[in-house]
């Protein structure tokens, strides 16, 4: 069992994970993740809440659900993002349709030994000049959308 600590830039909001390697680590190129990170892709781990300790104050923003529509973003089922009110870094988020799981930004761990992504989603939304995730090994596969039957067409 590993202990890993994620934090915002100023260190006032932290998530400590004590448990096995995450079952799902994903690379996402949906437009919402691009906006959230300010980058052309994001990497996140889904972690069981019973293995987490969250410390510090957060400000939240809730994404409404697009239930019933084709997925055009990885949080199409809705969710609540928690970011530091001091420095603004998004550290973790609650996933509306998975109350026992919390998403954590892998970059917030600043740990080069963190396991690599195992699935890549929304590749159809990627920038043509960025790295090509299709060239990376992904045990969970490569998907133009979210990798589920709810995936929609490119916006």
Secondary structure, 3 states (H helix, E strand, C coil): CEEEEEECCCCCCEEEEEECCCCEEEEECCHHHHHHHCCCCEEEEEEEHHHEEEECCCEEEEECCCCCCCECCCCCCCEEEEECCCCCCEEEEEECCEEEEEEEEHHHHCCCCCCCCCEEECHHHCCCCCCCHHHCCCCCCECCCCCCCCECCCC
